[in-house]
Amino acid sequence: MLNKSTLGVAVAAALSFSVSADEQSIEHITVTANKFEQSINDVLASVTVINRTDIEASYARDLPSLLATRAGFQINANGGFGQNAGVSLRGSGTRHTLILIDGVRTGSATLGYKGISNIPLNSIERVEVIKGSRAAVYGSDALAGVINIITRKAQNTTLDVTFGSDSYQEYQVATGGQFAGVDIAVNAGYEKTDGFDVLQGVAPDEDGYENKNLGFNLGYQNEQLGELLLQGQYSEGEAQYDSSFSPADSTVEKGEFENYQASLGWKKAFEKHSHAIDIAISSDSSDDSRIDYTGAAVVDKFETERKQIDYNGQYFFNQALTLSGGLNWYKDEVNTNSGTYLKDSREVFAAFIGAYYDDEQVLANLTLRQDDDQQFGDETTYTAAVGYHLNDIATFRVSQSTGFKSPTFNDLYFPEPSPGNPNLLPETSDNQELGLSLNVNDISLDIAIFRNEIDNKIAWAPNASGNWQPTNINEARHEGIEFSFENQVFGFDHSVNFTYLSAEDTETGEALTYVSKQSVNWSLHKAWGDFDAGIDMQYRGDRDGKLTHLPSYTLWNFVGHYQATDNLTLSLRVENLFDKQYNAVDAYGTDLDGDFINDELYYYNTAERRLFVGARYQF
């Protein structure tokens, strides 16, 4: 009843508008949904675009904080800056969302996901989020959606400096221009903080974070040759942390990281067809220092090196019909000092083909993809979607898609004493979505009703010999409704989004951990001459942790900017404005009386009120 009535009201409201196309607001462009440029209004999926202006206006200090304000996201962080931050998109786990950087698959093949805490905002031009399964275009990992991070393409020179709580300091520079016909953009940054104590009950110390990063984008266009692109990003640093498995007074725990990705691309459009080829390499490396069970200090080294080649092409059959297809190959290689994997590399080859129809009123697309994975064989996925422009400003859509998640190297081949299971099957998903989007003048609205069922979920369980190992035993269902609304009234920029979500294990009926049924984000911003300010609120409903039930919480943040001169902008951000004390993630418990029941529970600490001030100078 909720789904039908909500969508019905939205459709009726959309039909009541009669506005010409010339009066519509802006038209974002997204390139990630189907691997070619489309208007956001023509993509038959829930799409969120965060551009550079949004990033600078928010004055957020990291990517998890930025994503947390968007519909469908719940970020569960194990502490402060640089700590592991679980990305839950529509209730799915971190490993079910594919992270791309400039279209390049990144992250650890041993863990099976890309950590976002170490991706500096200084390096980001735009973030594009496509919700729902996109496996028919991108293959493994995209069960809940895809996050494509488009790197910085500065067109002038800016210098930024920020200081804040916990001895926070950040220095950024970005510059760009054209030299000898080549578009050149460079970004660099340094970030450091003493942080705060990450985990209750052990090592009451400060757990700091440091990040050094550098990136570039080179582009050259020639009418005969087409467009050539050379892109790269590099970051290194460390994050100190606490562990419940280490002595209570231990302070050696830290994770050092070194990540990079680089790509060389070519694309050219002809009258009836277009082509693009990309060759990329990436590396995700970590050195984790800890105390082992003997009391000795050890360093666990893990590295994933990936090579990737993509071909994408489009054939414009007529004004309404476009055919698209591509080939994708990548090879993962893993290295570690923590034992010997049964296999330490894999290759994946895939081909996909799609048809996209748009006669300016009816929209439709069908995409099929076949993946040949060296680990487990073939997997076929598809996406089918239909849309209808109700009028010039409103679009109705419905889609059905499938997806899969390949078992990680840890799942399959982790060495003794916690061996993997080489007989694992891929996790698979079945996704449906019904949605309505509306864009007119200063109003933007999107409603989506979704359902995603995941089978063969991998979890630890005892095998026939009684030994615990990863096993395909779980099934889960994620379903809910998202509502996003933005408008401008009386000079105020106002936005609100709401998500109602049910995520449960379909066999036991139990709710999945760290997923709130209700989440709300609200913001209000206003400009007065050279000054602008805004306030935003985040509400997360109660949810189950792995050990206990976690109560709801509400956080408020404030941001302000002052245009001191034509070139100089002063900024301020206050996070957790009312100094709310709350627990977001439970960590471990202790049994004091031997009855096998935790008598004391400990949590990852959350940030108190934090203040950040800074300046930006633009040449």
TIZAKOL-526945 format. One line per field, with one value per residue (C-alpha): x, y, z; residue in three letters. Coordinates in steps of 0.5 Angstrom, whole numbers. Example, Ala and Ser with C-alpha at 12.3 -4.5 7.8 and 13.67 -1.06 7.14 Angstrom:
BEGIN
u = c(25, 27) $
v = c(-9, -2) $
w = c(16, 14) $
rest = c(ala, ser) $
END
This chain:
BEGIN
u = c(0, 6, 9, 3, 0, 7, 8, 1, 2, 8, 6, -1, 4, 8, 3, 0, 6, 6, 13, 17, 24, 27, 24, 27, 33, 40, 42, 47, 51, 53, 58, 58, 51, 52, 59, 57, 55, 47, 43, 41, 34, 35, 39, 33, 36, 37, 43, 47, 52, 56, 60, 66, 62, 58, 65, 67, 61, 60, 67, 67, 74, 73, 69, 65, 62, 60, 57, 53, 49, 46, 40, 41, 48, 49, 57, 59, 66, 71, 73, 76, 80, 83, 79, 76, 69, 63, 59, 52, 48, 41, 43, 48, 55, 61, 64, 57, 59, 64, 69, 72, 77, 76, 73, 78, 76, 80, 81, 84, 82, 84, 79, 74, 73, 76, 77, 74, 77, 84, 81, 83, 77, 83, 83, 76, 72, 66, 63, 57, 53, 49, 44, 42, 46, 50, 53, 51, 56, 61, 61, 63, 62, 56, 50, 48, 51, 57, 61, 65, 70, 72, 79, 80, 81, 82, 82, 86, 90, 88, 91, 88, 90, 85, 86, 82, 81, 85, 91, 88, 92, 91, 94, 92, 94, 91, 92, 91, 91, 93, 100, 102, 95, 95, 90, 94, 91, 95, 93, 97, 95, 98, 93, 95, 91, 93, 86, 82, 82, 79, 77, 74, 77, 84, 90, 87, 91, 91, 90, 93, 92, 97, 96, 100, 97, 99, 95, 95, 90, 93, 88, 90, 84, 85, 80, 83, 86, 81, 82, 88, 87, 93, 91, 94, 93, 98, 97, 101, 100, 98, 93, 94, 88, 87, 85, 82, 86, 92, 95, 91, 97, 99, 100, 104, 98, 98, 96, 100, 98, 100, 95, 96, 92, 94, 90, 91, 85, 83, 76, 74, 67, 64, 58, 55, 59, 64, 70, 74, 80, 83, 89, 90, 94, 93, 95, 93, 98, 97, 102, 99, 103, 100, 102, 101, 98, 106, 106, 111, 110, 109, 107, 102, 103, 98, 98, 93, 96, 91, 92, 86, 84, 77, 74, 67, 63, 57, 53, 48, 43, 38, 36, 32, 36, 43, 47, 53, 58, 65, 70, 73, 79, 83, 88, 89, 95, 96, 102, 103, 108, 102, 103, 102, 95, 93, 93, 95, 92, 86, 84, 77, 75, 68, 64, 57, 52, 46, 41, 38, 32, 29, 24, 24, 18, 19, 26, 28, 35, 37, 44, 47, 54, 58, 64, 69, 72, 79, 77, 69, 67, 62, 57, 51, 48, 43, 39, 32, 29, 23, 22, 16, 17, 10, 11, 17, 20, 18, 20, 17, 22, 22, 28, 30, 37, 42, 49, 54, 60, 66, 69, 75, 82, 81, 75, 78, 85, 87, 93, 92, 90, 84, 84, 79, 74, 76, 69, 65, 60, 59, 54, 48, 43, 36, 34, 28, 26, 20, 22, 20, 24, 22, 26, 23, 26, 29, 25, 28, 25, 26, 23, 25, 22, 27, 28, 35, 35, 42, 43, 49, 52, 59, 59, 63, 60, 63, 64, 63, 69, 67, 72, 70, 71, 67, 61, 55, 50, 46, 41, 38, 33, 34, 27, 25, 23, 28, 25, 30, 27, 31, 28, 30, 25, 26, 34, 35, 37, 33, 34, 32, 32, 29, 30, 26, 29, 28, 34, 34, 36, 31, 32, 32, 28, 33, 35, 42, 47, 48, 43, 37, 30, 30, 35, 34, 38, 36, 40, 39, 43, 43, 47, 48, 52, 59, 57, 54, 52, 48, 46, 45, 42, 43, 38, 40, 34, 36, 39, 42, 50, 54, 53, 47, 42, 44, 40, 38, 42, 42, 47, 48, 53, 54, 58, 60, 64, 66, 69, 74, 76, 75, 81, 80, 75, 75, 71, 69, 65, 63, 61, 57, 55, 51, 57, 52, 55, 53, 55, 55, 59, 60, 67, 67, 65, 68, 65, 67, 64, 65, 58, 59, 55, 58, 58, 61, 61, 66, 65, 69, 69, 65, 68, 66, 64, 70, 72, 75, 77, 81, 82, 82, 86, 85, 89) $
v = c(0, 5, 4, 4, 11, 14, 13, 15, 22, 23, 21, 26, 31, 30, 30, 37, 41, 43, 47, 47, 44, 51, 53, 46, 47, 44, 38, 34, 29, 22, 17, 11, 8, 5, 7, 13, 20, 21, 26, 24, 24, 19, 14, 9, 8, 12, 17, 22, 27, 30, 36, 40, 46, 41, 39, 46, 48, 43, 44, 36, 33, 26, 22, 18, 25, 27, 21, 20, 26, 22, 18, 11, 11, 9, 10, 6, 8, 5, 11, 18, 20, 14, 9, 3, 6, 1, 3, 1, 3, 1, -4, -8, -9, -5, -11, -11, -4, -3, 3, 6, 11, 15, 8, 4, -2, -1, -4, -10, -17, -20, -16, -16, -8, -1, 3, 10, 13, 14, 17, 25, 30, 34, 29, 29, 33, 29, 23, 19, 14, 9, 5, -2, -8, -5, -12, -12, -7, -7, -15, -17, -13, -8, -12, -5, 0, 3, 9, 12, 18, 22, 26, 33, 37, 44, 50, 55, 55, 55, 54, 51, 51, 48, 47, 44, 40, 34, 38, 37, 41, 40, 43, 43, 46, 45, 48, 47, 50, 49, 48, 47, 44, 39, 40, 39, 39, 37, 36, 35, 35, 33, 32, 30, 30, 27, 24, 21, 15, 10, 4, 4, -1, -1, 3, 10, 14, 18, 15, 19, 20, 22, 22, 25, 25, 27, 27, 29, 29, 30, 31, 32, 33, 32, 32, 26, 23, 24, 25, 22, 22, 20, 20, 18, 19, 17, 17, 14, 15, 11, 11, 9, 4, 0, -8, -12, -17, -13, -12, -6, -2, -3, 3, -1, -2, 2, 1, 4, 4, 6, 6, 8, 8, 10, 10, 11, 12, 14, 16, 18, 20, 19, 20, 14, 10, 12, 8, 8, 4, 5, 1, 2, -1, 0, -2, -3, -4, -4, -6, -7, -7, -11, -15, -23, -28, -29, -22, -20, -14, -17, -13, -16, -14, -15, -12, -13, -11, -10, -9, -8, -7, -4, -3, 1, 2, 5, 5, 10, 6, 12, 18, 14, 7, 6, 0, -1, -6, -7, -12, -12, -16, -15, -19, -19, -21, -21, -22, -23, -25, -28, -35, -38, -37, -44, -39, -32, -29, -29, -27, -25, -23, -21, -18, -14, -11, -7, -3, 4, 7, 14, 17, 23, 20, 12, 10, 3, -1, -8, -10, -17, -19, -25, -26, -32, -32, -36, -38, -41, -40, -37, -32, -28, -22, -17, -11, -9, -2, 2, 9, 14, 22, 24, 31, 35, 35, 28, 21, 14, 8, 1, -4, -11, -13, -19, -18, -23, -22, -26, -30, -26, -29, -29, -33, -38, -39, -36, -40, -44, -43, -40, -43, -41, -45, -46, -49, -43, -40, -33, -29, -27, -22, -20, -13, -9, -2, 3, 10, 17, 23, 31, 37, 44, 50, 50, 44, 37, 30, 23, 17, 10, 4, -2, -9, -13, -21, -23, -31, -35, -30, -32, -33, -37, -44, -51, -56, -63, -64, -59, -54, -47, -44, -39, -42, -40, -41, -34, -31, -23, -19, -11, -7, 0, 7, 13, 20, 26, 33, 39, 46, 54, 58, 66, 65, 59, 52, 47, 39, 33, 26, 20, 12, 7, 0, -7, -11, -18, -25, -29, -35, -33, -27, -23, -16, -15, -11, -4, -2, 3, 2, 10, 15, 22, 28, 35, 42, 49, 54, 61, 67, 74, 78, 76, 71, 64, 59, 53, 48, 40, 35, 27, 22, 15, 10, 5, -2, -8, -9, -15, -15, -11, -6, 1, 7, 12, 19, 26, 30, 37, 41, 48, 51, 58, 62, 69, 72, 77, 79, 77, 71, 70, 65, 64, 58, 55, 48, 45, 38, 35, 42, 40, 35, 29, 23, 16, 9, 8, 1, -4, -7, -13, -15, -19, -24, -23, -28, -34, -35, -34, -28, -21, -17, -11, -8, -4, 1, 5, 12, 17, 24, 30, 37, 39, 45, 47, 53, 55, 59, 58, 63, 63, 66) $
w = c(0, 2, -5, -9, -6, -6, -13, -15, -11, -15, -22, -21, -19, -25, -29, -26, -29, -36, -37, -44, -44, -45, -38, -35, -30, -31, -35, -32, -36, -33, -37, -32, -33, -39, -41, -46, -45, -43, -40, -33, -35, -40, -35, -33, -26, -20, -21, -16, -19, -14, -17, -15, -13, -9, -6, -4, -2, 3, 6, 8, 9, 7, 2, 7, 10, 3, 1, 8, 6, 0, -1, 0, 4, 11, 13, 19, 20, 25, 28, 25, 19, 15, 19, 15, 13, 11, 5, 6, -1, 0, 6, 2, 5, 2, -2, -6, -9, -15, -14, -20, -21, -28, -30, -28, -23, -16, -10, -6, -9, -3, 1, -5, -4, -5, 2, 1, 7, 3, -3, -2, -4, -7, -13, -14, -20, -20, -16, -20, -17, -20, -16, -17, -20, -26, -27, -35, -36, -31, -29, -22, -15, -18, -14, -10, -15, -18, -15, -21, -18, -24, -22, -22, -28, -26, -31, -26, -20, -13, -6, 0, 7, 13, 20, 25, 31, 33, 30, 23, 18, 10, 4, -3, -10, -16, -23, -30, -37, -44, -47, -54, -55, -49, -44, -37, -30, -24, -17, -10, -3, 4, 10, 17, 24, 31, 31, 37, 40, 36, 40, 47, 52, 49, 49, 51, 45, 39, 33, 27, 20, 14, 7, 1, -6, -13, -19, -27, -33, -40, -46, -53, -59, -66, -71, -75, -69, -64, -57, -53, -45, -40, -33, -26, -19, -13, -5, 0, 8, 14, 19, 27, 30, 36, 36, 41, 40, 42, 49, 52, 52, 45, 41, 35, 31, 24, 17, 12, 5, -2, -8, -15, -22, -29, -35, -43, -47, -54, -57, -63, -66, -73, -76, -75, -70, -64, -61, -54, -52, -45, -42, -35, -29, -21, -15, -8, -2, 5, 11, 17, 24, 30, 36, 34, 39, 42, 44, 38, 33, 26, 19, 15, 7, 2, -5, -11, -18, -23, -31, -35, -42, -45, -51, -52, -58, -61, -67, -68, -72, -73, -69, -64, -63, -61, -61, -56, -54, -51, -49, -42, -40, -33, -29, -22, -18, -11, -6, 1, 7, 11, 8, 1, -3, -7, -13, -13, -20, -24, -31, -33, -40, -42, -47, -47, -52, -51, -55, -53, -55, -54, -59, -54, -50, -50, -47, -47, -46, -46, -44, -44, -41, -41, -36, -37, -30, -29, -22, -23, -30, -34, -31, -35, -33, -36, -35, -38, -37, -40, -39, -41, -41, -38, -40, -41, -34, -31, -33, -30, -30, -29, -29, -28, -27, -25, -22, -19, -14, -15, -9, -6, -6, 2, 1, -4, -2, 4, 7, 14, 20, 17, 10, 4, 0, -7, -8, -7, -12, -14, -10, -15, -14, -17, -17, -19, -19, -20, -20, -22, -23, -24, -26, -27, -26, -19, -17, -17, -15, -15, -12, -13, -10, -10, -9, -9, -7, -6, -6, -5, 0, 3, 11, 15, 17, 19, 14, 14, 18, 23, 21, 20, 13, 8, 5, 1, 6, 6, 3, 4, 1, 1, -1, 1, -2, -3, -4, -6, -6, -8, -9, -8, -5, -3, -4, 0, -3, 1, 0, 4, 2, 6, 6, 9, 8, 10, 10, 13, 12, 8, 12, 19, 18, 22, 20, 17, 22, 21, 17, 20, 17, 17, 15, 13, 11, 11, 9, 8, 5, 4, 1, 3, -1, 0, 5, 5, 10, 11, 16, 15, 19, 19, 22, 23, 26, 31, 28, 30, 31, 31, 39, 41, 39, 37, 38, 33, 33, 30, 28, 26, 22, 20, 14, 12, 7, 6, 0, 3, -4, -11, -10, -3, 0, 8, 10, 16, 18, 25, 25, 30, 32, 39, 41, 40, 44, 40, 38, 31, 31, 36, 37, 42, 49, 55, 59, 66, 70, 65, 63, 56, 56, 55, 61, 58, 51, 47, 41, 36, 38, 34, 33, 38, 36, 31, 28, 21, 18, 12, 6, -1, -6, -13, -19) $
rest = c(met, leu, asn, lys, ser, thr, leu, gly, val, ala, val, ala, ala, ala, leu, ser, phe, ser, val, ser, ala, asp, glu, gln, ser, ile, glu, his, ile, thr, val, thr, ala, asn, lys, phe, glu, gln, ser, ile, asn, asp, val, leu, ala, ser, val, thr, val, ile, asn, arg, thr, asp, ile, glu, ala, ser, tyr, ala, arg, asp, leu, pro, ser, leu, leu, ala, thr, arg, ala, gly, phe, gln, ile, asn, ala, asn, gly, gly, phe, gly, gln, asn, ala, gly, val, ser, leu, arg, gly, ser, gly, thr, arg, his, thr, leu, ile, leu, ile, asp, gly, val, arg, thr, gly, ser, ala, thr, leu, gly, tyr, lys, gly, ile, ser, asn, ile, pro, leu, asn, ser, ile, glu, arg, val, glu, val, ile, lys, gly, ser, arg, ala, ala, val, tyr, gly, ser, asp, ala, leu, ala, gly, val, ile, asn, ile, ile, thr, arg, lys, ala, gln, asn, thr, thr, leu, asp, val, thr, phe, gly, ser, asp, ser, tyr, gln, glu, tyr, gln, val, ala, thr, gly, gly, gln, phe, ala, gly, val, asp, ile, ala, val, asn, ala, gly, tyr, glu, lys, thr, asp, gly, phe, asp, val, leu, gln, gly, val, ala, pro, asp, glu, asp, gly, tyr, glu, asn, lys, asn, leu, gly, phe, asn, leu, gly, tyr, gln, asn, glu, gln, leu, gly, glu, leu, leu, leu, gln, gly, gln, tyr, ser, glu, gly, glu, ala, gln, tyr, asp, ser, ser, phe, ser, pro, ala, asp, ser, thr, val, glu, lys, gly, glu, phe, glu, asn, tyr, gln, ala, ser, leu, gly, trp, lys, lys, ala, phe, glu, lys, his, ser, his, ala, ile, asp, ile, ala, ile, ser, ser, asp, ser, ser, asp, asp, ser, arg, ile, asp, tyr, thr, gly, ala, ala, val, val, asp, lys, phe, glu, thr, glu, arg, lys, gln, ile, asp, tyr, asn, gly, gln, tyr, phe, phe, asn, gln, ala, leu, thr, leu, ser, gly, gly, leu, asn, trp, tyr, lys, asp, glu, val, asn, thr, asn, ser, gly, thr, tyr, leu, lys, asp, ser, arg, glu, val, phe, ala, ala, phe, ile, gly, ala, tyr, tyr, asp, asp, glu, gln, val, leu, ala, asn, leu, thr, leu, arg, gln, asp, asp, asp, gln, gln, phe, gly, asp, glu, thr, thr, tyr, thr, ala, ala, val, gly, tyr, his, leu, asn, asp, ile, ala, thr, phe, arg, val, ser, gln, ser, thr, gly, phe, lys, ser, pro, thr, phe, asn, asp, leu, tyr, phe, pro, glu, pro, ser, pro, gly, asn, pro, asn, leu, leu, pro, glu, thr, ser, asp, asn, gln, glu, leu, gly, leu, ser, leu, asn, val, asn, asp, ile, ser, leu, asp, ile, ala, ile, phe, arg, asn, glu, ile, asp, asn, lys, ile, ala, trp, ala, pro, asn, ala, ser, gly, asn, trp, gln, pro, thr, asn, ile, asn, glu, ala, arg, his, glu, gly, ile, glu, phe, ser, phe, glu, asn, gln, val, phe, gly, phe, asp, his, ser, val, asn, phe, thr, tyr, leu, ser, ala, glu, asp, thr, glu, thr, gly, glu, ala, leu, thr, tyr, val, ser, lys, gln, ser, val, asn, trp, ser, leu, his, lys, ala, trp, gly, asp, phe, asp, ala, gly, ile, asp, met, gln, tyr, arg, gly, asp, arg, asp, gly, lys, leu, thr, his, leu, pro, ser, tyr, thr, leu, trp, asn, phe, val, gly, his, tyr, gln, ala, thr, asp, asn, leu, thr, leu, ser, leu, arg, val, glu, asn, leu, phe, asp, lys, gln, tyr, asn, ala, val, asp, ala, tyr, gly, thr, asp, leu, asp, gly, asp, phe, ile, asn, asp, glu, leu, tyr, tyr, tyr, asn, thr, ala, glu, arg, arg, leu, phe, val, gly, ala, arg, tyr, gln, phe) $
END
